[in-house]
Amino acid sequence: MHASALRIVRRGLATAAAHPPHAGPTTSSHATAAASAIPLSNVEAQWATLNQAEQAAVHQQLEVLQRKDWKSLSLSEKKAAYYVAFGPHGPRAPVSPPGTTVKILAGVSVLIGTAGLLYAGIRAIAPPSPKTISKEWEEATNERAKELKINPISGISSEGYSGKGFVTHK
């Protein structure tokens, strides 16, 4: 019985040594060991190919490094920290791939051109405007309104009227 209890204690110690609890920045050797395979000098180029666990390990490693004095970090560590925090990945990833602007501009141009051709085609086969939509007809309507004394208080038949009356064409 003593041997089985000793085996259980050894197994517990081995498990505890393999998976230490997160106690703070100085004891996070697990995160540093996991991320040590990924050099921080090349994080920008490798970030897209890293899986979720490796990205988390690099992020944890950078968190530990950033707790130090910022002046003591190397240039590659500063660049890696900036890229992980503000790089074009995750929610800051570009919504549309490069070259999309040209495709959108071409598509809109084609649609506007099609609309212009459709308008010209409809205008070409449409009947002519009615005779009542002309400047001469509107001026004749003004004369008829004066003869019939339409709106004698403030309208076209009133004294001193200076408006255009029914004329809407220039």
C-alpha positions as CSV (number, residue, x, y, z in Angstrom):
1,M,0.0,0.0,0.0
2,H,2.9,2.3,0.7
3,A,4.3,1.8,-2.8
4,S,1.0,2.7,-4.5
5,A,0.7,5.9,-2.5
6,L,4.2,6.8,-3.4
7,R,3.4,6.2,-7.1
8,I,0.4,8.5,-6.8
9,V,2.5,11.3,-5.2
10,R,5.1,10.9,-7.9
11,R,2.5,11.0,-10.7
12,G,1.0,14.2,-9.1
13,L,4.4,15.8,-8.9
14,A,5.2,14.9,-12.5
15,T,1.9,16.3,-13.6
16,A,2.4,19.5,-11.6
17,A,5.9,19.9,-13.0
18,A,4.6,19.5,-16.6
19,H,1.8,22.0,-16.1
20,P,2.8,24.6,-13.6
21,P,0.0,27.0,-12.4
22,H,0.2,30.6,-13.8
23,A,1.7,32.5,-10.9
24,G,2.8,35.6,-12.7
25,P,5.3,37.0,-15.2
26,T,8.4,35.4,-13.6
27,T,7.0,31.8,-13.6
28,S,5.5,31.7,-17.0
29,S,8.3,29.6,-18.4
30,H,5.6,27.4,-20.0
31,A,4.5,30.2,-22.3
32,T,8.1,31.2,-23.0
33,A,9.1,27.6,-23.8
34,A,6.1,27.1,-26.1
35,A,6.8,30.3,-28.0
36,S,10.6,29.9,-28.1
37,A,10.2,27.9,-31.3
38,I,8.8,31.1,-32.9
39,P,11.5,33.8,-33.2
40,L,10.1,37.3,-32.4
41,S,12.2,38.8,-35.1
42,N,10.0,37.2,-37.8
43,V,6.5,37.4,-36.2
44,E,5.1,39.6,-39.0
45,A,5.9,37.1,-41.7
46,Q,4.8,34.0,-39.7
47,W,1.7,35.3,-37.9
48,A,-0.8,34.2,-40.6
49,T,0.6,30.7,-40.6
50,L,0.6,30.2,-36.8
51,N,-2.3,28.3,-35.3
52,Q,-4.4,29.7,-32.4
53,A,-2.3,28.1,-29.7
54,E,1.0,29.4,-31.1
55,Q,-0.4,32.9,-31.5
56,A,-1.6,32.8,-27.9
57,A,1.9,31.7,-26.8
58,V,3.6,34.5,-28.7
59,H,1.1,37.0,-27.2
60,Q,1.9,35.7,-23.7
61,Q,5.6,35.9,-24.4
62,L,5.3,39.5,-25.5
63,E,3.2,40.3,-22.5
64,V,6.0,39.1,-20.3
65,L,8.6,41.0,-22.2
66,Q,6.5,44.2,-22.1
67,R,6.4,44.2,-18.3
68,K,10.1,44.9,-18.4
69,D,11.6,48.3,-19.0
70,W,10.7,49.3,-22.6
71,K,14.2,50.6,-23.2
72,S,15.7,47.2,-22.5
73,L,13.6,45.5,-25.3
74,S,15.3,44.8,-28.6
75,L,14.0,46.4,-31.8
76,S,12.7,43.1,-33.0
77,E,10.7,42.6,-29.7
78,K,9.3,46.1,-30.0
79,K,8.3,45.5,-33.6
80,A,6.7,42.1,-32.7
81,A,4.7,43.7,-29.8
82,Y,3.5,46.5,-32.1
83,Y,2.5,44.0,-34.8
84,V,0.6,41.7,-32.5
85,A,-1.2,44.6,-30.9
86,F,-2.0,46.7,-34.0
87,G,-1.2,44.5,-37.1
88,P,-3.6,43.8,-40.0
89,H,-5.1,40.6,-38.5
90,G,-8.2,39.7,-36.7
91,P,-10.7,42.6,-36.5
92,R,-8.2,44.9,-38.3
93,A,-7.8,42.6,-41.3
94,P,-8.6,44.3,-44.6
95,V,-12.2,43.7,-45.5
96,S,-11.6,43.6,-49.2
97,P,-8.5,42.2,-50.9
98,P,-6.2,44.4,-53.1
99,G,-7.6,45.1,-56.5
100,T,-11.2,45.2,-55.4
101,T,-11.4,49.0,-56.0
102,V,-10.7,48.6,-59.7
103,K,-13.4,45.9,-60.0
104,I,-16.0,48.0,-58.2
105,L,-15.1,51.0,-60.3
106,A,-15.4,48.9,-63.5
107,G,-18.7,47.4,-62.3
108,V,-20.2,50.8,-61.5
109,S,-19.0,52.3,-64.8
110,V,-20.7,49.4,-66.7
111,L,-23.9,49.9,-64.8
112,I,-24.0,53.6,-65.4
113,G,-23.2,53.0,-69.1
114,T,-26.0,50.4,-69.3
115,A,-28.4,52.9,-67.7
116,G,-27.4,55.6,-70.1
117,L,-28.0,53.3,-73.1
118,L,-31.3,52.2,-71.7
119,Y,-32.4,55.8,-71.3
120,A,-31.3,56.7,-74.8
121,G,-33.1,53.7,-76.2
122,I,-36.3,54.5,-74.4
123,R,-36.1,58.1,-75.5
124,A,-35.5,57.0,-79.1
125,I,-38.7,54.9,-79.3
126,A,-40.9,57.2,-77.1
127,P,-43.6,59.3,-78.7
128,P,-43.0,63.0,-79.0
129,S,-44.0,65.3,-76.1
130,P,-47.7,66.5,-76.0
131,K,-48.4,69.8,-77.6
132,T,-49.5,71.3,-74.2
133,I,-45.9,71.0,-73.0
134,S,-44.4,73.9,-74.9
135,K,-43.6,77.6,-74.2
136,E,-46.1,78.8,-76.8
137,W,-49.0,76.8,-75.2
138,E,-48.1,78.1,-71.8
139,E,-48.0,81.7,-73.0
140,A,-51.4,81.2,-74.7
141,T,-52.7,79.8,-71.4
142,N,-51.5,83.0,-69.7
143,E,-53.5,85.1,-72.2
144,R,-56.6,83.0,-71.8
145,A,-56.3,83.3,-68.0
146,K,-56.2,87.1,-68.3
147,E,-59.2,87.1,-70.6
148,L,-61.2,85.0,-68.1
149,K,-59.9,87.1,-65.2
150,I,-58.6,84.1,-63.3
151,N,-57.5,85.0,-59.7
152,P,-58.1,88.8,-59.9
153,I,-57.0,89.5,-56.3
154,S,-53.4,88.2,-56.2
155,G,-52.9,86.2,-59.4
156,I,-52.4,86.6,-63.1
157,S,-55.4,89.0,-63.6
158,S,-54.5,91.3,-60.7
159,E,-53.2,94.8,-61.2
160,G,-49.4,95.0,-61.2
161,Y,-48.9,91.3,-61.5
162,S,-45.2,90.6,-62.4
163,G,-45.0,86.8,-62.1
164,K,-44.6,84.2,-64.9
165,G,-48.1,82.8,-64.7
166,F,-48.3,79.4,-66.2
167,V,-45.0,79.6,-68.1
168,T,-42.5,77.1,-66.8
169,H,-40.2,76.8,-69.8
170,K,-37.3,79.1,-70.2
